[in-house]
Amino acid sequence: MLQNVTKCRKDVALLFVAKRENGETIHLLYHQDKKKLLILREKERFFCPACGKEVQLKLGNQKVWHFAHKNIEQCIGSAEPESNYHMRGKEQLYRWIISQKFCAEIEKYLPEIRQRPDILIERNGRRLAIEYQCTSISANQLQKRTYAYQKAGIQIIWILGGNQLNRNATYWTSISSFHAFCIQSYPQPYLLFFCPDKKIFQKCIFLIPFSTNIHFAHIIPFSIRTSTFENIFQQIPFPKGVLERVWQNKKNYFRMHALPIWNGHQKALLRMFYQLKISPSIFPSEIGVPLPSAFSFQTSPFIWQAFLCLDFMENFKRGDYFSLHAVFSYVSNKRNLKRRILPYFPQHVWKLAIIEYMDFLCSAGIIEKVDKYKYRKVKGITILKTEKEIKEYDTICLAHAISLFEAKYNM
């Protein structure tokens, strides 16, 4: 059974809910009379519902009112310290959820998994935990907490603090391994952020990696004042024109700076280019294309697609056959082709990205599909020389790749 702990004082877990001496629950979101609370604080003690240790009632003017553990001890129900930003966000999310007539509890301790979700919703006989995460935690912590909920039959939705959203440009954002772990699957892959200062959700959908950390993301804002639970989680149309434009522009820029970028991180790839007499700036257009499931790879799409195009495919002559299993084995055996841990997706979601890339190569005329698991090589990769030719073929390849999104999302 999972046991998450956090230290108190500087790393203390702040609470809205505590137990009174008589066993009753006191809820600070429903008790707003400061005079009565001050009197109550003088008369009796309060205790943590999870660990049973004494907590202090804090009624200051700088932070939201809360309970905090009195001694420097550990609490089994908490996973990390909570800031005032986190507390305000948690309160706003809770009030937003109950305003929609959901049966919900804040900070409900679950002894069977020794965890205390920020908000627990019960609906139609099912339980849904909302975890509002405003600080980065280790992948191991995140994995244990998520799998504990899933094992208990509780659906878990991670909402990240707005302070965690790192936008590089309008349609580009940095996504760490911590963020990637929180990518959820339905109705389309997304990350959800909430800022209590602006009272706005920001939903990042169509997350498509351009490099290890930089991703294309279509970001849709939702005001907490006017949005409902249902419309935040509804399907969003695919922004075909936007993706075409911004991906093409970024790929053009990447071509001009490919040598210093790859020289710093991918010298093995540069050696392969050198052996094939390919200049880094004129790499094949079939490399670095967006794919619906490419987020399943931690390795840049330029890297793993280059290895498939220029290493794996070069083992075959025109007319040769190869199996999909052979492609999977090649990727599995390449230690430098790293995949992400994605608890909301099937374990082998990365194989979908490989299948999508094979479909793309079929559309581009490089290979043809013979049956469900078998392909035939039609032609080799063409290395173009002039800037005009490269840009034109980049555009053609991008159109083939984007058609995969339209097919997947019926758009």
VOGU-3710 file (C-alpha; in Angstrom, 3 decimals, decimal comma):
1> mlqnvtkcrk> 0,000/0,000/0,000  1,297/3,439/-0,923  2,333/5,794/1,842  3,042/9,390/0,818  4,595/11,684/3,408  5,525/15,313/3,756  7,293/17,217/6,500  5,566/19,974/8,408  6,521/23,567/9,268  8,297/24,967/6,202
11> dvallfvakr> 7,122/21,988/4,157  3,781/21,748/5,904  0,587/20,529/4,272  -2,165/23,111/4,697  -5,741/21,969/5,261  -9,241/23,378/5,010  -10,715/20,480/7,005  -9,942/19,204/10,525  -11,510/17,148/13,304  -12,766/18,714/16,526
21> engetihlly> -12,236/17,126/19,940  -15,766/15,686/19,836  -15,051/13,970/16,503  -17,055/16,396/14,396  -15,565/17,794/11,205  -14,918/21,514/10,910  -14,774/22,903/7,385  -13,238/26,366/6,937  -14,914/26,902/3,575  -18,268/26,815/5,392
31> hqdkkkllil> -17,261/28,527/8,641  -16,461/32,137/7,715  -17,255/33,913/11,017  -13,831/34,916/12,327  -15,056/35,849/15,821  -16,654/32,450/16,328  -13,567/30,698/15,006  -11,308/32,680/17,350  -13,462/31,679/20,321  -13,462/28,062/19,173
41> rekerffcpa> -9,677/28,136/18,822  -9,325/29,284/22,438  -11,590/26,532/23,755  -10,456/23,375/21,985  -7,899/21,559/19,878  -8,115/20,344/16,273  -6,704/17,244/14,616  -5,686/16,075/11,153  -8,318/13,677/9,696  -5,553/11,573/8,126
51> cgkevqlklg> -2,800/11,132/10,707  -4,698/12,211/13,846  -1,961/14,645/14,896  -2,822/18,039/16,335  -3,164/20,934/13,891  -3,356/24,680/14,482  -6,083/26,948/13,158  -4,508/29,839/11,235  -6,700/32,917/10,718  -4,240/35,424/9,268
61> nqkvwhfahk> -4,807/38,177/6,730  -2,088/37,227/4,219  -2,993/33,597/3,560  -6,325/31,850/3,238  -7,538/30,482/6,559  -6,252/26,977/7,121  -5,122/24,307/9,531  -1,426/23,419/9,794  0,272/20,596/11,663  1,508/21,763/15,046
71> nieqcigsae> 4,656/19,700/15,387  7,463/18,884/12,959  6,202/15,423/12,177  5,041/13,531/9,131  1,512/13,195/7,787  0,579/10,056/5,869  -2,157/11,839/3,947  -0,059/14,491/2,248  2,298/14,324/-0,692  3,908/17,772/-0,875
81> pesnyhmrgk> 3,771/21,251/0,706  0,888/23,503/-0,268  1,314/27,188/-1,044  -1,240/29,945/-0,670  -1,544/29,854/-4,480  -2,439/26,169/-4,277  -4,945/26,692/-1,465  -6,750/29,479/-3,318  -6,876/27,384/-6,476  -8,158/24,351/-4,609
91> eqlyrwiisq> -10,915/26,421/-2,989  -11,983/27,948/-6,309  -12,056/24,548/-8,005  -14,105/23,050/-5,182  -16,662/25,877/-5,219  -16,849/25,667/-9,025  -17,536/21,919/-8,898  -20,219/22,012/-6,197  -21,916/24,961/-7,952  -22,700/22,474/-10,730
101> kfcaeiekyl> -24,518/20,183/-8,259  -21,764/17,569/-8,117  -21,475/15,532/-4,922  -17,934/16,492/-3,918  -15,717/16,609/-0,835  -12,547/18,606/-0,372  -9,501/16,900/1,216  -11,316/13,605/1,712  -8,817/11,163/3,229  -8,892/7,701/1,630
111> peirqrpdil> -7,411/5,219/4,146  -7,339/2,338/1,653  -4,638/4,114/-0,376  -3,435/6,560/2,307  -3,994/9,544/0,053  -5,999/12,729/0,346  -7,117/14,042/-3,061  -7,733/17,757/-3,246  -11,306/17,073/-4,359  -13,223/13,788/-4,523
121> ierngrrlai> -16,340/13,585/-6,703  -18,901/10,781/-6,539  -21,169/10,470/-9,544  -23,292/7,598/-10,830  -21,586/5,154/-8,493  -18,097/6,152/-9,616  -15,389/8,121/-7,849  -13,291/10,813/-9,493  -10,284/12,420/-7,787  -9,116/15,907/-8,743
131> eyqctsisan> -5,478/16,619/-7,915  -4,363/20,234/-8,277  -0,578/20,275/-8,659  1,247/23,607/-8,454  4,800/22,357/-7,918  6,875/19,830/-9,814  7,285/16,515/-8,037  9,327/13,487/-8,993  8,064/11,150/-11,683  8,229/8,354/-9,105
141> qlqkrtyayq> 5,890/10,212/-6,725  3,510/11,078/-9,519  3,499/7,526/-10,809  2,810/5,992/-7,383  -0,029/8,384/-6,637  -1,665/7,917/-10,032  -1,427/4,126/-9,992  -2,738/3,985/-6,412  -5,902/5,784/-7,504  -6,291/3,592/-10,570
151> kagiqiiwil> -5,797/0,413/-8,530  -8,560/1,569/-6,172  -10,892/2,091/-9,138  -10,789/5,879/-8,827  -10,466/7,976/-11,959  -7,832/10,667/-11,464  -7,624/14,028/-13,229  -4,489/16,104/-12,774  -4,997/19,857/-13,036  -1,708/21,735/-13,065
161> ggnqlnrnat> -1,229/25,186/-11,590  -1,195/28,037/-14,080  2,286/28,801/-12,750  3,408/25,523/-14,356  2,523/26,598/-17,911  5,689/27,679/-19,702  4,808/29,198/-23,072  7,642/29,952/-25,485  5,355/31,558/-28,066  1,651/31,610/-28,922
171> ywtsissfha> 1,594/27,989/-30,084  4,753/26,621/-28,476  5,202/25,496/-24,892  7,828/23,655/-22,843  6,686/20,285/-21,535  8,823/18,419/-19,013  8,630/14,734/-18,108  6,502/15,818/-15,132  4,019/17,557/-17,452  4,031/14,680/-19,932
181> fciqsypqpy> 3,104/12,243/-17,171  -0,096/14,268/-16,650  -1,190/14,146/-20,306  -4,690/12,686/-20,294  -6,325/10,857/-23,145  -10,033/11,625/-23,515  -11,525/12,904/-25,747  -8,121/13,885/-27,184  -4,686/14,167/-25,519  -4,554/17,262/-23,324
191> llffcpdkki> -3,022/19,025/-20,349  -5,193/21,190/-18,113  -3,914/24,197/-16,154  -5,741/26,494/-13,735  -4,665/29,900/-12,428  -6,504/31,149/-9,299  -5,196/34,698/-9,854  -6,794/35,015/-13,302  -9,544/32,480/-12,534  -8,887/30,825/-15,889
201> fqkciflipf> -8,393/27,260/-17,087  -5,994/26,759/-19,971  -6,460/23,541/-21,889  -3,489/22,474/-24,019  -4,553/20,099/-26,771  -2,910/18,549/-29,845  0,402/18,297/-28,013  2,982/17,600/-30,712  6,704/17,500/-29,888  9,133/19,439/-32,063
211> stnihfahii> 12,040/18,603/-29,775  12,430/16,818/-26,446  10,800/19,671/-24,509  9,276/22,088/-27,020  5,764/21,129/-28,131  3,145/22,601/-30,390  0,037/23,160/-28,264  -3,337/24,619/-29,144  -4,215/26,441/-25,909  -7,865/27,237/-25,194
221> pfsirtstfe> -8,769/29,495/-22,217  -11,908/28,855/-20,160  -13,136/31,277/-17,509  -14,119/29,498/-14,307  -17,011/31,967/-13,998  -18,704/30,889/-17,235  -17,431/27,368/-17,948  -18,856/24,029/-16,863  -17,145/20,736/-16,155  -18,640/19,279/-19,336
231> nifqqipfpk> -17,594/21,990/-21,784  -14,007/22,059/-20,527  -13,678/18,355/-21,309  -15,459/18,390/-24,658  -13,628/17,699/-27,926  -11,959/20,683/-29,613  -11,660/21,025/-33,435  -8,226/20,379/-34,924  -6,473/23,666/-35,942  -5,151/22,419/-39,304
241> gvlervwqnk> -4,212/25,804/-40,765  -2,423/26,936/-37,611  -0,361/23,749/-37,335  0,653/23,926/-41,011  1,849/27,507/-40,697  3,713/27,400/-37,381  5,282/23,970/-37,984  6,576/25,017/-41,399  8,053/28,226/-39,982  9,768/26,400/-37,119
251> knyfrmhalp> 11,135/23,704/-39,417  12,574/26,383/-41,735  14,289/28,002/-38,753  15,523/24,616/-37,554  17,133/23,899/-40,917  19,163/27,106/-40,680  20,424/26,178/-37,195  20,502/22,370/-37,408  24,276/21,981/-37,154  24,798/23,756/-33,785
261> iwnghqkall> 21,640/22,154/-32,361  22,563/18,604/-33,323  26,258/19,108/-32,643  25,410/19,741/-28,994  23,087/16,796/-28,455  23,092/14,295/-31,309  26,599/13,673/-32,560  25,674/10,087/-33,485  23,089/11,463/-35,886  25,616/13,884/-37,348
271> rmfyqlkisp> 27,993/10,979/-37,957  25,230/9,177/-39,840  24,608/12,298/-41,939  28,329/12,492/-42,668  28,487/8,850/-43,769  25,502/9,400/-46,082  26,986/12,705/-47,318  23,974/14,710/-46,121  24,392/18,284/-44,932  22,501/18,865/-41,627
281> sifpseigvp> 20,608/21,793/-43,172  19,230/19,715/-46,081  18,067/16,702/-44,085  15,183/14,843/-45,792  11,728/16,422/-45,589  10,385/13,084/-44,328  12,190/13,774/-41,045  10,624/15,967/-38,362  6,942/15,633/-39,259  4,110/15,993/-36,707
291> lpsafsfqts> 2,209/12,850/-35,733  -0,856/12,396/-33,474  0,933/10,029/-31,055  4,473/11,466/-31,253  4,159/12,778/-27,664  4,744/9,172/-26,559  8,445/9,647/-27,363  10,753/11,639/-25,134  13,314/11,667/-27,948  12,865/14,437/-30,525
301> pfiwqaflcl> 10,840/13,369/-33,608  13,722/14,582/-35,769  15,941/11,991/-34,114  13,800/8,859/-34,067  12,353/9,560/-37,509  15,873/10,113/-38,880  17,032/6,763/-37,521  14,056/5,005/-39,110  14,474/6,772/-42,459  18,238/6,778/-42,800
311> dfmenfkrgd> 19,329/3,746/-40,801  16,548/1,156/-40,640  15,150/1,794/-44,147  18,602/1,809/-45,726  18,930/-1,893/-44,872  16,386/-2,648/-47,596  16,585/-2,369/-51,371  13,712/-1,254/-53,560  11,128/-4,007/-53,674  12,259/-5,587/-50,393
321> yfslhavfsy> 9,631/-6,486/-47,801  9,794/-5,865/-44,074  7,407/-6,379/-41,173  5,944/-3,949/-38,697  7,389/-6,163/-35,963  10,870/-5,529/-37,387  10,301/-1,781/-37,035  9,136/-2,192/-33,437  12,178/-4,347/-32,624  14,530/-1,796/-34,159
331> vsnkrnlkrr> 13,096/1,033/-32,040  13,019/-1,102/-28,874  16,682/-1,997/-29,270  17,817/1,593/-29,806  18,649/2,773/-26,295  18,899/6,405/-27,376  15,283/6,383/-28,597  13,518/7,059/-25,298  9,802/6,745/-24,652  7,649/8,491/-22,061
341> ilpyfpqhvw> 5,714/7,002/-19,150  2,064/7,842/-19,851  -0,332/6,285/-17,309  -3,478/7,428/-19,153  -2,550/5,570/-22,333  -1,921/1,930/-23,274  1,570/0,736/-22,371  2,607/0,478/-26,014  1,186/3,801/-27,215  4,595/4,514/-28,772
351> klaiieymdf> 3,822/1,794/-31,295  0,919/3,916/-32,517  3,413/6,669/-33,301  5,486/4,157/-35,302  2,405/2,972/-37,210  1,485/6,604/-37,923  4,975/7,225/-39,267  4,717/4,145/-41,492  1,362/5,466/-42,761  3,038/8,798/-43,469
361> lcsagiiekv> 5,846/7,113/-45,432  3,182/5,270/-47,421  1,484/8,581/-48,264  4,867/10,028/-49,240  5,459/7,098/-51,610  8,537/5,758/-49,807  6,899/2,451/-48,883  3,607/0,696/-49,559  1,461/-1,351/-47,219  1,126/-4,954/-48,376
371> dkykyrkvkg> -1,063/-6,155/-45,506  -1,769/-5,179/-41,910  1,742/-5,983/-40,677  3,846/-5,950/-43,841  5,393/-3,252/-46,043  7,414/-3,040/-49,231  10,063/-0,424/-49,961  9,169/1,555/-53,089  12,003/4,059/-53,290  14,804/5,595/-51,303
381> itilktekei> 14,851/8,963/-49,572  15,485/11,854/-51,966  18,014/14,473/-50,878  17,092/17,810/-52,441  19,663/20,532/-52,919  18,015/23,917/-53,464  16,185/25,908/-50,801  13,115/26,231/-53,030  12,884/22,477/-53,651  13,320/21,696/-49,968
391> keydticlah> 10,624/24,145/-48,838  8,181/22,876/-51,450  8,728/19,248/-50,460  8,572/20,144/-46,753  5,097/21,530/-47,465  4,028/18,360/-49,282  5,285/16,103/-46,486  3,621/18,267/-43,857  0,285/17,929/-45,670  0,640/14,128/-45,664
401> aislfeakyn> 1,364/14,174/-41,917  -1,521/16,494/-41,067  -3,952/14,243/-42,935  -3,281/11,661/-40,194  -4,711/14,064/-37,589  -7,796/14,662/-39,715  -8,338/10,920/-40,081  -7,796/10,198/-36,373  -10,101/12,924/-35,090  -12,646/12,691/-37,950
411> m> -12,034/16,282/-38,986
//
